[in-house]
């Protein structure tokens, strides 16, 4: 009988969220957000805790729900400023991979196809891959900033275009969990991340735990 590789029980691919799952770039995001506020004439500063809490939420929604001091007429201006400022701070400051992230990805990519689906702005994933030199690790990626679609729809695109039979999604927010349910694929909650997700079947406290937990997951 042919030997099966570790964590190979039918899952053919792993799709990752980015912020709060693969890396923490909240300081750079905070700097970009506060610079945008200042350029629009606001003295209020966003705390890093708040930035982490809204990670993964589309920018339009997070601005309106979490920064109520912004006048309605300024939403579009701040959004445009942030879209300009974020790449600057991401390139100069960047973010940090979570512990054991690089090693885990290097192992997984030898026998699984790896992807990224995020609600980030266009160019954000490319910057992440370039900064962390992970371009050869991932088979593909997509984001809402590029397509204008929801995370659920973007996961569907990845599944369809790459003809994935049994993917699993790894993320840290309710958005991620709901997007997984919408596509009827298993969800692994990155408990070490920024969000809170209750009553999930699979969860990890460190990304390295993903390798053994994949052995427990059967395709949906």
PECOR-V217460 format. One record per run of one state. SS is the DSSP state (~ for helix, > for strand, _ for the rest). FROM is the first residue (numbers start at 1). TO is the last residue. Records with the same first field share a line. If there is no record, write none. Layout:
# PECOR-V217460
SS=FROM-TO + FROM-TO
This chain:
# PECOR-V217460
_=1-12 + 17-18 + 20-22 + 25-25 + 40-47 + 54-58 + 67-71 + 93-95 + 98-100 + 109-112 + 119-123 + 132-139 + 148-150 + 162-166 + 172-173 + 183-185 + 191-201 + 205-208 + 217-220
>=13-16 + 19-19 + 23-24 + 96-97 + 113-118 + 140-143 + 167-171 + 186-190 + 202-204
~=26-39 + 48-53 + 59-66 + 72-92 + 101-108 + 124-131 + 144-147 + 151-161 + 174-182 + 209-216
